[in-house]
Amino acid sequence: MFKTDFIDQIILPYEVLDRESSQLLARECLELKINPEIFILACRGTCKQSLVNLNLLRQGCLNLSKDEVQSYFNIDILKAEINKLKAKNTSYNEIPSLPEIGDHLDKYQIKSILGKGATSVVYKATNIFLKMDVALKVLSPQLIIEDPTVQDRFLNEAVNSAKLTHRNAVKILDAEKRGKHTYIIMEYINGKTLDQIVKESGAIKPEAVIRIAIELCKVLDEGHKIGLVHQDIKPGNIMVNSNSEIKLADFGLAKIINEPNQYQTISGKIYGTPYYMSPEGFMSPDKVDVRSDMYSLGATLYHLLAGKLPFDTNSIFKIITMHLSEKPVSPSQLNRNITDKLSNIIMKLMEKEPDQRFQNYSELYSSLKRAEEDYLKLSLLKVA
């Protein structure tokens, strides 16, 4: 039976169609020789806000109301989109499906899925000759239909990311354009994301969060010096490996400062993960700079300290509105172990106007070190 993420995760749970109608639509797709990737592409065309809503849905905003999700899709338009794709001779055999567990891409065997994004899927894979585990980031095939030049831009991501060799950054090992697949090979990190840690254990101790922030300052500053803005800082992109080292992953949304946003044709105007995005990231994605990363870092540290998001709502449109116009509750009001000095750092990072935030990582680093000294003094007092 033909299945897609949209049937399993959206169309059925949110009653866009009932099961029988979903199966009829699936059979129609099969008759038209439409594979899952093309069906997903057709769904993209039916979103009222185009890629904006769809990308938000695919990045985890699945706790929307039934009415909201139903309003995003028009099945008649969906069928028309499918027929348009068929008219362009976009057939099943022309577009490869993403790799599955056990498949081989050149010398790499796929072991498991590590994560999914708007532009790609990341797998754990093994180099069959070196017997070494790697992370394999494969470009989503349906994006190639929208824009054939996307492959070159995807590989440029590897070129930009490979410039960053800091010990706290996940290393880029290689990149390939092999057959029908385009992929980037990255260092595999044996550990957990901060998102996983917070979900399992709740808020992280302030002293530990400060150390994490200091390590992130170092790698982000190094990236800034070579002209990179990360643009997707969040707990899910920060890992702690088996040696308790901090690793920042996915400079995949990074761009060269002052250059046009090369990924707009891929991910639309929503550029990053909405729960952690800066106001200017929503309004002027082409004009973001290091201070936009500062805001996302602030939202991330807030989440780690408080054990909850600075803005949390079931409506993606409310999330955007909150980031644009609302001030979050001070972290010190949510956790009495958070000093005012540390809380003020977070609030300054999350100022709406970029000019009111820290202007560089040296400023932020110095403030974090002073906040760390306060906790050291508190620790000494307890011992005394």
N, C-alpha and C positions, 0 to 999 in steps of 0.2 A: 504494500500500500504506500502510496506517495505521502510523504510527511515533510513538514517544514517546521521551523521554530514558531512560525506565525500560526499555524494550525494548532500546534500543541500548547503554545504559551499565551497566545493572544486571541485568536479567532474563537476557539472553544471556551476557554475560561471566562472570557468577557462577553460571550454570547453574541459575537458579531454574526456568526452563523451557527445553526445547530449542527450536531454531528452528521446528520444525513446530508444536509446541504454542503458541509465541508467535504464530505466524501464525493459528492457529485462534482464539486469544483475540482477536487484532486483528480478525478477520472478525466474531466475535460482537459486538464493540464497534460495528463498522460497522452490523450488522443492527439493533442497538438504537439506532442514531443517536447513539452516544456519541463525542464528539470528543476529541482528545488531552487538553484541559484537564480534562474530566470523568474521563477514565481516570486521570490523575494524582491527582485528588481522591480517587478510589476507592482508589488505592494508598496514599494517606495514611491512609485508614481501616484498612488492614491492618497497619500497623506496630505491633509489640508495645508500643513505648513511645510510640505515637501520633506526634505531630509531632517529638518529640525526635530519634529515629533518622533520620527522613526529612530533616529540615533539615540534620543533620550530613552525611548522604550528599550532599545537594545543594550543600553548602558546601565540597566538595572532599575529604571523607573517603572516597574511593573505593578506597583501598588496603587494604580490609578482607579478612579471610579469606573464602573461599567459604562456609564453614559459617555464619559470622556473618550474611552477607547473606541466605542462604537462610532463616535463622531469622526474618528480619524479615517475610517475606511468606507468606501462606496463600492459595493461589489460589482455593480454594472460598469463602473469606470475601471475596476480591476480587470474584468474580462476584456474590456476594450484595450487596455494596456497590453494584455497577453497577446491579443490579436495583432497589435502593432509590432510587437517583438517578432511574432511569426512572419509578418509581412516583410520584415527586414532579413528574413532567412536566418534568424537566430535559432538554431536547432540544438537538440540535446547533445549531439556529438561535438558541437563547436566550442562548448564551454565545459571545462573540467569541473567536477565536484571537488570540494576541499578534501584533502587526504583523510583517511580513516585509520583507526588504531591498527597497527600491523603493516600498513603500507610502507613502501620505500620511496624516498625521494633521493635519487642518485645514491650516495653512500650512507644515507641516514634512514634509519628505521623508526617509524612513529611509535611511541610508547603510550602516551596519554595526552590529554588536553590540559594545558595550564591556564588558559584564559582566552576570552573572545572580546574583540573590540569592533569598532565601526568599520575599520579598514582591513583587519587581519585576524587570524587565529594563531595563538602561540601554543606549540606542542613541546612536550618533552620527547627528545629523540636520542638515538645512540648512533655514533659514528661506528659503522660495522668493522672498519679496519683498525681504528685506534682504540675501540672499546671504551669510548668516552661519551658521557652524557652531555647534551647541549640543549639549548632552547631554540626552537625553530619557528620563526615568525613568517607565516605564509600569507601572501596577499589574497584577499577575497576575490574569487574569479569574476563575480558579477560586476565588480568595479571596472574591469577591463572593457566591458560592453559600453559603459557610460563614457569612458575616455581611454582610448588605447595608450595614451602617453602616461597613464598612471603608473605603469611599470617602471619607467625611467625615474619618475619622481619618488617612487617607493625605494628604489635603489639609492637615490640621492640621500635618502634618510640614513642609509647605512654609512655613506661617505661622511655626512655631517657628524653622526654619532660616534664613528670610529676615531674622530679627532680628539674625543674626550677619553683620556687614559687614566683618570683619577681612580684611586683604589676603591672609592665609594660608589663608583659607577659600574653598572653591568657592562662587561666588555663585548664589543662587536668582534666576532672572529672571522666572518666571511659573508659573502652575499652571492647569490646565484640566480640566473635566469635560465632555467633548465627545462626544455620541453614546454609544457603548458603551465608550468608553475614558476612563480617568482618568490624568492624567500631570502630571509636574513638569518644567519647563524649567530647565536649569542651564547655567552657564558651561561651555564646552568647553575642556578643558586639552590643549594640544598638548605632550605629553611622555610620560614613563614613570612607572610606579609603582615604589616602592622594591622591591616584590616582584619585578618584572621585572628590575630592576638587579641584585639579589642573585643571581637565577637565572642571569643572563648573565655576571656578573663575580665572583661570590663576595662575601666579607665586604667591608664598606665601611671605609675608614680611620677610626680613632677620632676624629681631628680633625673630619672631615666629619660623623660621627654626632653629635658634640656640637653642631655648628652646626644640624643638623636638629632635635635635641631642643630647643634654645633657641627656634627658630622655632615649634615645636609648643607649647611652654610658653605662648608669647604668645597664640596663637589659642585654645588650650584654656582659658586663664585668662579671656579675653574671654567665651568661652561660659559659663564658670562664673559670671561676674558677672551674666549675664542669666538664670541659672537652668537652663542646659543641661548635661547629661552626654552625651557622645558615644556611649558604650557599644559601639563597634565599631572601636576603634583597632587598626590592623594595617598591615603594609607595603603591602598591596593598596589601602588607602584613603589612602595618602600619595603624592602625585605630585611630580615635579620637572619644571617646565615648560621650555620652550626657552630661557628666560632664567635658568635654574638657581634659580628661586624654588620654595619649598616650598608646596604646596597640600594642605590637609586636606579630603578628600571625605567625603560620606555622613554628615552629621549625621542621616541618615534613621532611625537607631535612637535618636536623642536624645529625652529626655523632660524635662518640667519637674520639677525636683527636688522631692521630697516629694509628688508626685502619683502616683496609681495607674499602673501600667504599662499604657499604652493598647494596646500591641501584643501582649499575651499571647495574645489570640485568634488572632493571625496566626501568630506564630512559636513558640508554646508556651513551655515553661519554659527552653529553651535560647535565650538572648537575646544574640546576638553570634557571634563566630567562636571555636570551642572552643580552638584552639591558643594564643589570646592572652587568654582570659577569666580574670577574677579568681575566686577561690574563692567569694566571696559572689554573683558573677554566676550561678553554678550553683545555689547553695543558696537564695538569697533575692533573686531578680531585682527585686522591688518595692522593695528597701531599698538599692540601690546608690547611691553618691554619687561625688563627684569622686575619691575614693581608689580606686574601682574602675577608673576611667580611668587612674589612676597605675599600677596593676598591668599593665594592657594596654599602656601605653606602655613599661613596663619590659621586658615580653616582646618587644615590637617592637624596642626598641633592642638587646636581647640578640641577636635574630635578625640584625640589621644588622651588629653587631660580630663575632659568631662565625661568621656565614654558615650557621647552623643554628638550628633551633628549640630553646627551652629544654627542652621536653618533646616527644619525637617517638616515636610508636608507631603500629602499624597498627590498634590497638583504640581506638575512640572512648571506651569505658568506662575504659580505662587512662589516656587523656588527662585525663579528668575526675578520676580518682583521684590522678594526679600533681599536678595543680593544687591539689587539696585538701590533700595530705599530704606531698608530696616536695619537697625543696629542689634547685634546679638546680645544676649544676656552675658554679662561679664563672667568669665570662667571662675573667678574667685567666689562668686555667688553660688556656684554649683558644687564646688569642692573646697572645703575649708583648708585643705592642705596646699592649695595654690596661693602663693603669696601675691600681694598687690603688685609687686614689681613684675613678676612673671605674667600676671593677668594683663597688666598694662602693655606688655610687649605684644601679646596676642591681639589685643584690641587695636594697637597701632598698626600691626600688619594688616588688619582687616578694615582699615579706613576706606571709605568709598572713593575718596579722591586720591589718586596715585601720589600726588605731591605731599600728602599728609602721612604717607607710610615711610618706612626706612627707605633710603635712597640707594643703598648698596649693602653688600653682605658684610663689609667691615663694620659698619654701624650696628648691624644686627648682632654680629658675633660678639662685639664688645658688651652690648646690653645683656646678652645671654650669659656671658661669663660673670657679669655682676650679679645676675639673678642666681647663678650657680653658687656664688660665694655666700649668699644669704642662706641657702640650704645647708651649706657646709657649717656655717655658724650655728644654725639651729641644731644640727647633728651633734656638734661639740657641746652645746648647752645641755643636751639630753644626757650625754655621757657624764658630764660634770655633776 
